[in-house]
Amino acid sequence: MSNEKGDVETLRPFLESADEIQHILDNEKKWPIRSWRIGERRDKPGETELMFWVKRGSGYSKDGYEEEVRLWIKQSGDGWSLKTYNAIY
């Protein structure tokens, strides 16, 4: 995830198309996640989809609105790793 310093480049390997990469990285810089809570979890063998409700900074969530962020993680070796990241703005 992006950190307090705005290091959104860590998301790049988990985005699929060039359009998606530019769209998500630009929006993550513009409206960084300030808080999040889990909304949904779907488990499959060796894979899990997590949906979070997030509040964003820079005035995006000024009215308390939450938006969706989805993470797909997969089991690899002895642990889990991020497979895909997606967000709604």
C-alpha positions in Angstrom: 0.0 0.0 0.0 1.0 3.6 -0.3 2.7 5.0 2.8 2.6 8.4 4.5 5.3 9.6 2.2 3.2 8.8 -0.9 5.2 5.9 -2.2 2.5 4.7 -4.6 5.1 3.1 -6.9 5.0 0.0 -4.7 1.6 -0.7 -6.3 2.8 -0.7 -9.9 3.7 -4.5 -10.2 0.1 -5.3 -9.0 -1.7 -3.3 -11.7 -2.7 -4.9 -15.0 -2.9 -2.4 -17.9 -1.0 0.8 -18.8 -4.2 2.8 -18.5 -5.0 1.3 -15.1 -1.4 1.9 -13.9 -1.6 5.6 -14.7 -5.1 6.1 -13.4 -4.6 4.3 -10.0 -1.1 5.7 -9.3 -2.3 9.3 -10.1 -5.3 8.9 -7.9 -3.4 7.3 -5.0 -1.1 10.3 -5.0 -3.9 12.8 -5.2 -6.2 11.1 -2.6 -4.1 9.0 -0.2 -5.8 6.4 2.0 -6.2 7.8 5.6 -8.2 5.0 7.2 -9.6 1.6 6.2 -11.8 -1.2 7.4 -12.5 -4.6 6.0 -15.8 -5.0 4.2 -15.7 -8.4 2.7 -13.5 -11.5 2.4 -13.8 -14.3 -0.2 -11.5 -17.4 0.2 -10.6 -19.8 -2.6 -8.0 -22.6 -2.4 -4.6 -20.7 -2.2 -6.2 -17.3 -2.9 -8.2 -14.7 -1.0 -10.0 -11.5 -2.1 -10.2 -8.7 0.4 -12.4 -5.7 0.0 -11.8 -2.7 2.2 -13.8 0.5 2.7 -11.4 3.4 2.7 -11.5 7.1 3.6 -9.1 9.3 1.6 -7.3 12.5 2.3 -7.0 15.8 0.4 -10.7 16.5 0.7 -11.9 13.4 -1.0 -13.7 12.0 2.0 -14.7 15.3 3.5 -18.4 14.2 3.8 -17.4 10.9 5.4 -17.7 8.9 2.1 -15.9 5.6 1.9 -14.7 4.0 -1.4 -13.8 0.4 -2.3 -10.3 -1.0 -2.5 -9.8 -4.7 -3.4 -6.7 -6.8 -2.8 -6.2 -10.3 -4.3 -3.6 -12.2 -2.4 -2.2 -15.7 -3.2 -0.4 -18.3 -1.2 3.2 -18.6 -2.2 5.7 -20.8 -0.4 5.3 -20.4 3.3 3.4 -17.1 3.2 1.0 -14.9 1.2 1.7 -12.2 -1.4 -0.2 -9.5 -3.1 -1.4 -10.6 -6.6 -3.6 -7.6 -7.7 -4.7 -4.2 -6.4 -7.8 -2.3 -7.5 -9.6 0.8 -6.3 -12.6 2.9 -7.0 -12.3 6.7 -7.0 
